[in-house]
Amino acid sequence: MFDDAILLKYQNSAKSVNFVVMNIFKNIRLIAIYCIFFQSVSINAQWSPTLMTANRGITPPLVSGNACGPTNNPPACPTYNVTGMNWYLTAPDPARPITIQYSTLGNHDWVMTMPSGFIEWEDPDGLACVNSEVINVNGLGPVQMNFAAVKFGSDNATSDGHVNFGYRVNGGAWTVSPNFSIAGTNTGGSWTQSTTGNTIEIRACADFGGQSQDTRLTVFNTNKGAPLPVRWLGIFSSLDKERRVHLSWSTASEVNNDFLKYREVWMKTDMKPSVK
């Protein structure tokens, strides 16, 4: 004999949470309804940039007419594309606007995701920053932010190129790391910070001083964040005379939720009701 069960699933782009609401059949005439109540349910996972799609960011100009800048508005670049990403590009220093140049040598400029799974700066002029989305960390306590970038190779090594990192809390002023030199071979830097607040944003910036540099953003995440807070008032199930399952639920609040879906599952009677 099997029991009928309903699996409820709340989901966003990064993760999901499942709830099982079971109808336990004692016998043919008696039906016990197992109801599950949730005062507050949330998933707390690290935030990290979306990297599975290559060529997101500012891709190489295909012809000289597609070159970008100088500009402090990366979305104005003809090849700017962050569709499906949870991060975007900025050029926050008016004195160091981004320029993405076309090259007949084949080594075009870019700031974009690579097939290897990194965001890479390749020879842009000016200060180019990778910014996270606004990360909801309300009620999560201290949040650790981790950053690292490394220059690979030693092409045109100079002393004025650098990377730095930053974060801001609740939309306030940016806290910025020291500059880490990317002169020489396999140089760069790392930075770890901790903070609390309702929202945080993090960013990683590179300024090559007009020289040819290739630098990868190797660590860019938080140990908490991107929560899926669904504050439940209750989930109820009932079975009518025709053995049709009726569900109702109520939530007090939902943040960063894309949709709710449910599906029917079967479980043996000796299995205990569970919440996953």
C-alpha positions as CSV (number, residue, x, y, z in Angstrom):
1,M,0.0,0.0,0.0
2,F,1.2,3.5,-0.8
3,D,0.4,6.9,0.6
4,D,-0.4,9.8,-1.5
5,A,1.9,12.8,-1.0
6,I,2.3,16.2,-2.4
7,L,5.8,17.8,-2.9
8,L,5.8,21.6,-2.8
9,K,8.8,23.3,-4.2
10,Y,9.8,26.9,-3.9
11,Q,12.6,27.8,-6.2
12,N,14.8,30.6,-7.4
13,S,17.6,30.7,-10.0
14,A,20.1,29.2,-7.6
15,K,18.4,26.7,-5.3
16,S,15.1,25.3,-4.1
17,V,13.4,24.1,-1.0
18,N,11.0,21.2,-0.9
19,F,8.1,20.5,1.4
20,V,6.3,17.2,1.6
21,V,2.6,17.3,2.7
22,M,1.3,13.7,3.2
23,N,-2.1,12.2,3.4
24,I,-1.8,9.1,5.7
25,F,-4.4,6.5,5.1
26,K,-5.3,4.7,8.3
27,N,-8.0,2.6,6.5
28,I,-10.5,3.0,3.8
29,R,-12.9,5.1,6.0
30,L,-10.6,7.1,8.2
31,I,-8.2,9.6,6.8
32,A,-5.7,11.5,8.9
33,I,-4.4,14.7,7.5
34,Y,-0.8,15.5,8.3
35,C,-0.3,19.3,8.2
36,I,3.0,21.0,8.4
37,F,3.4,24.5,9.7
38,F,6.4,26.7,9.1
39,Q,7.0,29.9,11.0
40,S,10.0,30.8,8.9
41,V,11.9,28.8,6.4
42,S,15.0,30.0,4.4
43,I,18.0,28.6,2.7
44,N,21.3,30.3,3.3
45,A,24.0,29.5,0.8
46,Q,27.0,31.3,-0.5
47,W,26.6,33.9,-3.2
48,S,28.9,33.4,-6.2
49,P,28.9,34.8,-9.7
50,T,27.1,33.1,-12.5
51,L,29.9,31.8,-14.8
52,M,28.5,28.9,-16.7
53,T,27.9,31.0,-19.8
54,A,31.0,32.2,-21.7
55,N,31.3,35.5,-23.4
56,R,29.2,37.5,-20.9
57,G,30.4,41.0,-20.0
58,I,32.2,43.2,-22.6
59,T,33.3,40.9,-25.4
60,P,36.0,41.7,-28.0
61,P,35.0,44.3,-30.6
62,L,34.5,42.5,-33.9
63,V,35.5,45.5,-36.0
64,S,37.1,48.8,-35.1
65,G,33.7,50.5,-35.3
66,N,32.5,48.4,-32.3
67,A,35.2,49.6,-30.0
68,C,34.0,50.9,-26.6
69,G,34.8,54.1,-24.8
70,P,36.2,55.9,-23.2
71,T,33.1,55.6,-21.1
72,N,32.0,55.3,-17.5
73,N,28.8,53.5,-18.6
74,P,29.7,49.9,-19.7
75,P,26.2,49.1,-20.9
76,A,26.8,51.7,-23.6
77,C,29.5,49.5,-25.1
78,P,28.2,47.8,-28.3
79,T,29.3,44.3,-27.2
80,Y,28.1,44.6,-23.5
81,N,25.9,41.6,-22.6
82,V,25.3,40.3,-19.1
83,T,22.0,38.4,-19.9
84,G,21.4,35.7,-17.3
85,M,24.2,36.8,-15.1
86,N,23.9,37.9,-11.4
87,W,26.7,40.4,-11.8
88,Y,27.4,43.4,-14.0
89,L,30.2,45.8,-15.0
90,T,30.9,49.3,-13.9
91,A,33.6,52.0,-14.4
92,P,33.3,54.0,-11.2
93,D,36.2,56.4,-11.6
94,P,35.4,59.3,-13.9
95,A,39.2,59.9,-14.3
96,R,39.7,56.3,-15.5
97,P,36.9,55.4,-17.9
98,I,36.9,52.1,-19.7
99,T,38.2,51.8,-23.2
100,I,37.8,48.5,-25.1
101,Q,39.9,48.6,-28.3
102,Y,39.8,46.7,-31.5
103,S,43.1,45.1,-32.5
104,T,44.1,43.7,-35.8
105,L,46.6,41.5,-34.0
106,G,43.9,39.2,-32.9
107,N,44.3,39.8,-29.1
108,H,41.2,41.9,-28.6
109,D,40.3,43.7,-25.3
110,W,37.6,42.3,-23.1
111,V,36.1,41.9,-19.6
112,M,34.1,38.7,-19.8
113,T,33.5,35.1,-18.7
114,M,35.7,32.5,-20.2
115,P,35.0,28.9,-21.1
116,S,37.4,27.9,-18.3
117,G,34.9,29.4,-15.8
118,F,36.6,32.6,-14.8
119,I,35.8,36.3,-15.4
120,E,38.9,37.7,-17.1
121,W,40.2,41.2,-17.8
122,E,42.1,41.3,-21.1
123,D,43.8,44.6,-21.7
124,P,41.0,47.1,-21.1
125,D,42.1,50.6,-20.4
126,G,40.7,52.4,-17.4
127,L,39.2,51.0,-14.2
128,A,36.9,48.1,-14.9
129,C,34.9,46.6,-12.1
130,V,32.8,43.4,-11.7
131,N,29.9,44.1,-9.4
132,S,27.6,41.6,-7.7
133,E,23.9,42.0,-7.6
134,V,22.4,43.4,-4.4
135,I,22.7,40.4,-2.0
136,N,20.0,40.0,0.6
137,V,21.7,39.0,3.9
138,N,19.0,40.2,6.3
139,G,19.0,38.2,9.5
140,L,22.0,36.0,8.5
141,G,24.5,37.5,10.9
142,P,28.1,38.1,10.0
143,V,28.8,37.5,6.3
144,Q,32.3,36.7,5.1
145,M,33.3,38.1,1.7
146,N,36.2,36.5,-0.2
147,F,38.2,37.9,-3.1
148,A,41.2,36.9,-5.2
149,A,42.6,37.8,-8.6
150,V,45.8,36.7,-10.3
151,K,47.6,37.9,-13.4
152,F,48.8,35.0,-15.5
153,G,51.9,35.4,-17.7
154,S,54.3,38.3,-17.8
155,D,53.3,40.2,-20.9
156,N,54.2,43.9,-20.7
157,A,54.7,43.8,-16.9
158,T,54.5,47.2,-15.4
159,S,54.5,48.7,-11.9
160,D,51.3,50.8,-12.3
161,G,48.7,48.0,-13.0
162,H,46.7,46.8,-10.0
163,V,43.6,45.1,-8.8
164,N,41.5,46.0,-5.7
165,F,38.3,44.8,-4.1
166,G,35.4,46.4,-2.2
167,Y,32.0,46.0,-0.6
168,R,29.2,48.2,0.7
169,V,26.4,47.6,3.2
170,N,22.8,48.7,2.8
171,G,23.7,50.8,-0.3
172,G,26.2,53.0,1.6
173,A,29.8,54.0,0.9
174,W,32.2,51.5,-0.5
175,T,34.9,50.0,1.7
176,V,37.9,49.3,-0.6
177,S,41.0,47.1,-0.2
178,P,44.5,48.2,-0.8
179,N,45.7,48.0,-4.4
180,F,47.4,44.8,-5.3
181,S,50.1,45.1,-7.9
182,I,49.9,43.0,-11.1
183,A,53.4,43.7,-12.2
184,G,55.5,40.7,-12.9
185,T,54.4,37.1,-13.3
186,N,51.5,35.4,-11.5
187,T,50.9,38.4,-9.3
188,G,47.7,39.8,-7.8
189,G,46.2,39.6,-4.4
190,S,43.4,38.3,-2.1
191,W,41.2,39.9,0.5
192,T,38.7,38.6,3.1
193,Q,36.3,40.7,5.1
194,S,33.3,40.2,7.3
195,T,30.3,42.4,7.8
196,T,26.6,42.5,8.8
197,G,23.6,44.3,7.4
198,N,20.4,43.9,5.4
199,T,22.1,43.9,2.0
200,I,25.6,43.9,0.7
201,E,27.3,44.4,-2.7
202,I,30.8,43.3,-3.6
203,R,33.0,44.2,-6.5
204,A,36.4,43.5,-7.9
205,C,38.3,46.1,-10.0
206,A,41.3,46.1,-12.3
207,D,43.3,49.0,-13.8
208,F,46.1,48.0,-16.1
209,G,47.5,51.5,-16.4
210,G,47.2,51.4,-20.2
211,Q,49.4,48.3,-20.4
212,S,48.7,44.8,-21.7
213,Q,47.7,42.5,-18.9
214,D,45.7,39.3,-18.5
215,T,44.1,38.9,-15.1
216,R,41.5,36.4,-13.8
217,L,39.0,36.9,-11.0
218,T,39.6,33.6,-9.2
219,V,37.6,34.1,-6.0
220,F,34.5,36.3,-5.7
221,N,31.9,35.1,-3.2
222,T,30.3,35.3,0.2
223,N,29.8,32.5,2.7
224,K,26.2,33.5,3.2
225,G,23.7,35.2,1.1
226,A,21.3,34.8,-1.8
227,P,18.8,33.5,0.7
228,L,15.4,32.1,-0.3
229,P,13.3,33.4,2.5
230,V,9.8,32.2,2.4
231,R,8.0,33.0,5.7
232,W,5.2,30.5,6.0
233,L,1.9,30.9,7.9
234,G,0.8,27.4,7.1
235,I,0.4,24.6,4.5
236,F,-2.8,22.5,4.6
237,S,-4.0,19.5,2.7
238,S,-7.3,17.6,2.7
239,L,-8.8,14.7,0.8
240,D,-12.4,14.8,-0.5
241,K,-14.8,11.9,-0.9
242,E,-13.5,11.3,-4.4
243,R,-9.9,11.1,-3.0
244,R,-8.8,14.3,-4.7
245,V,-6.1,16.2,-2.8
246,H,-6.8,19.8,-2.0
247,L,-3.9,22.1,-1.0
248,S,-3.9,25.5,0.4
249,W,-1.0,27.6,1.8
250,S,-0.3,31.0,3.1
251,T,3.0,33.0,3.3
252,A,3.7,36.1,5.3
253,S,6.5,37.2,3.0
254,E,8.5,36.1,0.0
255,V,11.8,37.5,-1.2
256,N,13.8,36.4,-4.3
257,N,11.3,33.7,-5.2
258,D,10.6,32.9,-8.8
259,F,7.7,30.5,-8.5
260,L,6.0,27.7,-6.6
261,K,5.3,24.3,-8.1
262,Y,4.1,21.1,-6.8
263,R,4.1,17.5,-7.9
264,E,2.6,14.2,-6.7
265,V,4.9,11.6,-5.3
266,W,4.4,8.1,-3.9
267,M,5.9,6.9,-0.6
268,K,5.6,3.6,1.3
269,T,3.4,3.6,4.4
270,D,6.4,2.7,6.6
271,M,8.2,5.9,5.6
272,K,7.8,8.8,8.0
273,P,6.6,12.2,6.8
274,S,9.6,14.4,6.1
275,V,10.6,17.9,5.3
276,K,13.6,18.3,3.0
